[in-house]
Amino acid sequence: FQEIILDHYRRPRNKGTIEQADEHVRLRKSPTCGDTIGLDVRLDGDRLADVRFVGEGCSISQASASMMTQAVKG
């Protein structure tokens, strides 16, 4: 798992914003470590057509956001 986490941290998938997002979750700052994550979502009916994240933080938080966006699309 360590290699997967480092790969997603170094080359995050779906990082950025969606210009015409249907939903936007503002950046949330972790009270314990200071990491931030925000999400943009574009819907196609009841399907997630696109999801992207923005944020800063440790390798675990950024890699997990990258992996989550891949897992929930479609």
SESE-314433 format. One record per atom (N, C-alpha, C): x, y negated, z negated; atom name. Coordinates in steps of 0.02 Angstrom, whole numbers, plus 50000, padded with zeros to 5 digits. Layout:
N
<rec px="X" py="Y" pz="Z" a="CA"/>
...
END
This chain:
74
<rec px="50040" py="50060" pz="50000" a="N"/>
<rec px="50000" py="50000" pz="50000" a="CA"/>
<rec px="50042" py="49937" pz="50000" a="C"/>
<rec px="50101" py="49939" pz="49971" a="N"/>
<rec px="50143" py="49881" pz="49966" a="CA"/>
<rec px="50160" py="49853" pz="50036" a="C"/>
<rec px="50175" py="49897" pz="50084" a="N"/>
<rec px="50190" py="49875" pz="50151" a="CA"/>
<rec px="50130" py="49841" pz="50184" a="C"/>
<rec px="50071" py="49868" pz="50173" a="N"/>
<rec px="50010" py="49839" pz="50202" a="CA"/>
<rec px="49998" py="49770" pz="50172" a="C"/>
<rec px="50005" py="49764" pz="50107" a="N"/>
<rec px="49995" py="49699" pz="50075" a="CA"/>
<rec px="50045" py="49647" pz="50101" a="C"/>
<rec px="50108" py="49666" pz="50106" a="N"/>
<rec px="50158" py="49620" pz="50131" a="CA"/>
<rec px="50146" py="49601" pz="50203" a="C"/>
<rec px="50123" py="49648" pz="50244" a="N"/>
<rec px="50107" py="49633" pz="50314" a="CA"/>
<rec px="50051" py="49582" pz="50319" a="C"/>
<rec px="49997" py="49592" pz="50280" a="N"/>
<rec px="49941" py="49545" pz="50281" a="CA"/>
<rec px="49960" py="49478" pz="50253" a="C"/>
<rec px="50006" py="49477" pz="50205" a="N"/>
<rec px="50029" py="49413" pz="50176" a="CA"/>
<rec px="50072" py="49375" pz="50227" a="C"/>
<rec px="50116" py="49411" pz="50261" a="N"/>
<rec px="50161" py="49378" pz="50309" a="CA"/>
<rec px="50125" py="49360" pz="50374" a="C"/>
<rec px="50077" py="49402" pz="50395" a="N"/>
<rec px="50039" py="49390" pz="50456" a="CA"/>
<rec px="49965" py="49396" pz="50442" a="C"/>
<rec px="49936" py="49347" pz="50407" a="N"/>
<rec px="49866" py="49353" pz="50387" a="CA"/>
<rec px="49819" py="49354" pz="50448" a="C"/>
<rec px="49770" py="49397" pz="50443" a="N"/>
<rec px="49719" py="49401" pz="50495" a="CA"/>
<rec px="49662" py="49355" pz="50476" a="C"/>
<rec px="49633" py="49323" pz="50526" a="N"/>
<rec px="49573" py="49281" pz="50516" a="CA"/>
<rec px="49585" py="49222" pz="50470" a="C"/>
<rec px="49645" py="49195" pz="50468" a="N"/>
<rec px="49658" py="49136" pz="50427" a="CA"/>
<rec px="49642" py="49074" pz="50469" a="C"/>
<rec px="49605" py="49029" pz="50440" a="N"/>
<rec px="49586" py="48968" pz="50474" a="CA"/>
<rec px="49513" py="48952" pz="50461" a="C"/>
<rec px="49486" py="48906" pz="50500" a="N"/>
<rec px="49416" py="48886" pz="50491" a="CA"/>
<rec px="49376" py="48902" pz="50553" a="C"/>
<rec px="49310" py="48901" pz="50546" a="N"/>
<rec px="49264" py="48908" pz="50602" a="CA"/>
<rec px="49230" py="48840" pz="50610" a="C"/>
<rec px="49238" py="48809" pz="50668" a="N"/>
<rec px="49211" py="48742" pz="50678" a="CA"/>
<rec px="49136" py="48737" pz="50665" a="C"/>
<rec px="49098" py="48783" pz="50692" a="N"/>
<rec px="49025" py="48780" pz="50684" a="CA"/>
<rec px="49002" py="48840" pz="50641" a="C"/>
<rec px="49028" py="48842" pz="50580" a="N"/>
<rec px="49011" py="48897" pz="50534" a="CA"/>
<rec px="48939" py="48890" pz="50511" a="C"/>
<rec px="48906" py="48948" pz="50503" a="N"/>
<rec px="48839" py="48948" pz="50475" a="CA"/>
<rec px="48840" py="48939" pz="50399" a="C"/>
<rec px="48892" py="48965" pz="50368" a="N"/>
<rec px="48900" py="48959" pz="50296" a="CA"/>
<rec px="48973" py="48942" pz="50281" a="C"/>
<rec px="48982" py="48903" pz="50230" a="N"/>
<rec px="49050" py="48885" pz="50207" a="CA"/>
<rec px="49052" py="48889" pz="50132" a="C"/>
<rec px="49100" py="48926" pz="50106" a="N"/>
<rec px="49111" py="48929" pz="50034" a="CA"/>
<rec px="49172" py="48886" pz="50020" a="C"/>
<rec px="49162" py="48835" pz="49981" a="N"/>
<rec px="49218" py="48789" pz="49966" a="CA"/>
<rec px="49274" py="48826" pz="49932" a="C"/>
<rec px="49333" py="48796" pz="49935" a="N"/>
<rec px="49391" py="48826" pz="49902" a="CA"/>
<rec px="49377" py="48836" pz="49828" a="C"/>
<rec px="49390" py="48896" pz="49805" a="N"/>
<rec px="49382" py="48913" pz="49735" a="CA"/>
<rec px="49451" py="48923" pz="49705" a="C"/>
<rec px="49463" py="48889" pz="49650" a="N"/>
<rec px="49528" py="48894" pz="49617" a="CA"/>
<rec px="49523" py="48941" pz="49558" a="C"/>
<rec px="49567" py="48989" pz="49556" a="N"/>
<rec px="49569" py="49036" pz="49500" a="CA"/>
<rec px="49592" py="48999" pz="49438" a="C"/>
<rec px="49555" py="49004" pz="49383" a="N"/>
<rec px="49576" py="48969" pz="49322" a="CA"/>
<rec px="49638" py="49000" pz="49289" a="C"/>
<rec px="49653" py="49062" pz="49306" a="N"/>
<rec px="49710" py="49094" pz="49274" a="CA"/>
<rec px="49776" py="49085" pz="49312" a="C"/>
<rec px="49772" py="49084" pz="49379" a="N"/>
<rec px="49836" py="49080" pz="49416" a="CA"/>
<rec px="49840" py="49022" pz="49465" a="C"/>
<rec px="49784" py="48989" pz="49481" a="N"/>
<rec px="49785" py="48932" pz="49525" a="CA"/>
<rec px="49778" py="48947" pz="49599" a="C"/>
<rec px="49772" py="49011" pz="49617" a="N"/>
<rec px="49762" py="49029" pz="49687" a="CA"/>
<rec px="49695" py="49001" pz="49711" a="C"/>
<rec px="49692" py="48984" pz="49776" a="N"/>
<rec px="49629" py="48959" pz="49804" a="CA"/>
<rec px="49609" py="48999" pz="49866" a="C"/>
<rec px="49544" py="49008" pz="49874" a="N"/>
<rec px="49516" py="49043" pz="49932" a="CA"/>
<rec px="49451" py="49008" pz="49952" a="C"/>
<rec px="49442" py="48998" pz="50016" a="N"/>
<rec px="49379" py="48972" pz="50043" a="CA"/>
<rec px="49361" py="49014" pz="50104" a="C"/>
<rec px="49297" py="49019" pz="50119" a="N"/>
<rec px="49274" py="49060" pz="50175" a="CA"/>
<rec px="49228" py="49021" pz="50221" a="C"/>
<rec px="49234" py="49033" pz="50286" a="N"/>
<rec px="49186" py="49011" pz="50336" a="CA"/>
<rec px="49156" py="49073" pz="50368" a="C"/>
<rec px="49090" py="49071" pz="50379" a="N"/>
<rec px="49055" py="49129" pz="50408" a="CA"/>
<rec px="49011" py="49106" pz="50465" a="C"/>
<rec px="49013" py="49145" pz="50520" a="N"/>
<rec px="48966" py="49134" pz="50575" a="CA"/>
<rec px="48925" py="49198" pz="50582" a="C"/>
<rec px="48859" py="49188" pz="50584" a="N"/>
<rec px="48813" py="49245" pz="50588" a="CA"/>
<rec px="48786" py="49255" pz="50658" a="C"/>
<rec px="48769" py="49317" pz="50673" a="N"/>
<rec px="48733" py="49335" pz="50733" a="CA"/>
<rec px="48676" py="49380" pz="50709" a="C"/>
<rec px="48619" py="49348" pz="50695" a="N"/>
<rec px="48564" py="49385" pz="50663" a="CA"/>
<rec px="48584" py="49402" pz="50592" a="C"/>
<rec px="48582" py="49466" pz="50576" a="N"/>
<rec px="48602" py="49487" pz="50509" a="CA"/>
<rec px="48673" py="49517" pz="50508" a="C"/>
<rec px="48711" py="49504" pz="50561" a="N"/>
<rec px="48779" py="49529" pz="50568" a="CA"/>
<rec px="48829" py="49472" pz="50560" a="C"/>
<rec px="48885" py="49487" pz="50528" a="N"/>
<rec px="48939" py="49438" pz="50523" a="CA"/>
<rec px="48979" py="49438" pz="50588" a="C"/>
<rec px="48967" py="49388" pz="50629" a="N"/>
<rec px="49001" py="49384" pz="50693" a="CA"/>
<rec px="49074" py="49363" pz="50684" a="C"/>
<rec px="49087" py="49319" pz="50637" a="N"/>
<rec px="49155" py="49297" pz="50624" a="CA"/>
<rec px="49160" py="49274" pz="50551" a="C"/>
<rec px="49217" py="49286" pz="50522" a="N"/>
<rec px="49231" py="49262" pz="50455" a="CA"/>
<rec px="49305" py="49245" pz="50451" a="C"/>
<rec px="49319" py="49188" pz="50422" a="N"/>
<rec px="49388" py="49164" pz="50416" a="CA"/>
<rec px="49399" py="49137" pz="50346" a="C"/>
<rec px="49461" py="49136" pz="50325" a="N"/>
<rec px="49477" py="49110" pz="50259" a="CA"/>
<rec px="49532" py="49058" pz="50262" a="C"/>
<rec px="49532" py="49015" pz="50213" a="N"/>
<rec px="49587" py="48968" pz="50202" a="CA"/>
<rec px="49606" py="48973" pz="50129" a="C"/>
<rec px="49667" py="48957" pz="50114" a="N"/>
<rec px="49687" py="48958" pz="50044" a="CA"/>
<rec px="49762" py="48962" pz="50036" a="C"/>
<rec px="49781" py="48961" pz="49974" a="N"/>
<rec px="49851" py="48966" pz="49954" a="CA"/>
<rec px="49855" py="49007" pz="49891" a="C"/>
<rec px="49910" py="49044" pz="49885" a="N"/>
<rec px="49919" py="49082" pz="49824" a="CA"/>
<rec px="49969" py="49138" pz="49833" a="C"/>
<rec px="49967" py="49184" pz="49787" a="N"/>
<rec px="50014" py="49239" pz="49787" a="CA"/>
<rec px="49999" py="49288" pz="49844" a="C"/>
<rec px="50046" py="49333" pz="49855" a="N"/>
<rec px="50039" py="49381" pz="49909" a="CA"/>
<rec px="49977" py="49425" pz="49901" a="C"/>
<rec px="49959" py="49443" pz="49840" a="N"/>
<rec px="49901" py="49486" pz="49828" a="CA"/>
<rec px="49837" py="49450" pz="49847" a="C"/>
<rec px="49828" py="49388" pz="49826" a="N"/>
<rec px="49765" py="49352" pz="49840" a="CA"/>
<rec px="49758" py="49338" pz="49915" a="C"/>
<rec px="49811" py="49318" pz="49947" a="N"/>
<rec px="49807" py="49301" pz="50018" a="CA"/>
<rec px="49800" py="49364" pz="50061" a="C"/>
<rec px="49835" py="49417" pz="50043" a="N"/>
<rec px="49829" py="49480" pz="50080" a="CA"/>
<rec px="49760" py="49510" pz="50071" a="C"/>
<rec px="49732" py="49506" pz="50011" a="N"/>
<rec px="49666" py="49535" pz="50000" a="CA"/>
<rec px="49612" py="49495" pz="50038" a="C"/>
<rec px="49620" py="49430" pz="50044" a="N"/>
<rec px="49573" py="49390" pz="50084" a="CA"/>
<rec px="49578" py="49410" pz="50157" a="C"/>
<rec px="49639" py="49420" pz="50182" a="N"/>
<rec px="49649" py="49442" pz="50251" a="CA"/>
<rec px="49616" py="49511" pz="50263" a="C"/>
<rec px="49628" py="49558" pz="50218" a="N"/>
<rec px="49600" py="49625" pz="50225" a="CA"/>
<rec px="49523" py="49624" pz="50219" a="C"/>
<rec px="49497" py="49582" pz="50175" a="N"/>
<rec px="49425" py="49577" pz="50166" a="CA"/>
<rec px="49392" py="49552" pz="50230" a="C"/>
<rec px="49421" py="49501" pz="50263" a="N"/>
<rec px="49391" py="49475" pz="50323" a="CA"/>
<rec px="49388" py="49528" pz="50378" a="C"/>
<rec px="49439" py="49569" pz="50382" a="N"/>
<rec px="49438" py="49624" pz="50432" a="CA"/>
<rec px="49384" py="49675" pz="50415" a="C"/>
<rec px="49376" py="49689" pz="50351" a="N"/>
<rec px="49328" py="49741" pz="50330" a="CA"/>
<rec px="49255" py="49722" pz="50340" a="C"/>
<rec px="49239" py="49657" pz="50333" a="N"/>
<rec px="49168" py="49637" pz="50335" a="CA"/>
<rec px="49143" py="49614" pz="50403" a="C"/>
<rec px="49187" py="49601" pz="50449" a="N"/>
<rec px="49166" py="49579" pz="50516" a="CA"/>
<rec px="49124" py="49633" pz="50550" a="C"/>
<rec px="49070" py="49611" pz="50581" a="N"/>
<rec px="49028" py="49657" pz="50618" a="CA"/>
<rec px="48978" py="49693" pz="50576" a="C"/>
END
